[in-house]
Amino acid sequence: MTWRVSFRNADVVAELEDLPEPDRFRASRKIGSLEEDPFPPGFKKLKARHPLYRIRSGDYRIVYAVVPEDRLVVITRVGHRKDIYRGV
C-alpha cells in the first residue's frame, strides 16, 4: 500500500527547484521513494522536533512529517545540510 507525498507549501517546492540540476534529480527520487516507505534506511528522527524526520540526499536534506492515519508524508523543508535546521 502506498503513501501520498505532498509539499507543505509553495516555498518547499521552490526550495527543491532551487537545487542544482543533479541534486534536484536525486532529491526528487528520494522524495518519490517515500511513497513506498516513509521510513527508508538511513532516515533519522529529529531530536528537537517530535513529528519530523529527515533523509539525506548528498549534501542536501529532506525534512518531512508523517501522518500515519492518512498515509500521508508532508515535505516541510529541502535544503543544504548547513542551513536546513535553521527555523525548523
Order of alpha helices (4+ residues) and beta strands (2+ residues): beta-alpha-alpha-beta-beta-beta-beta
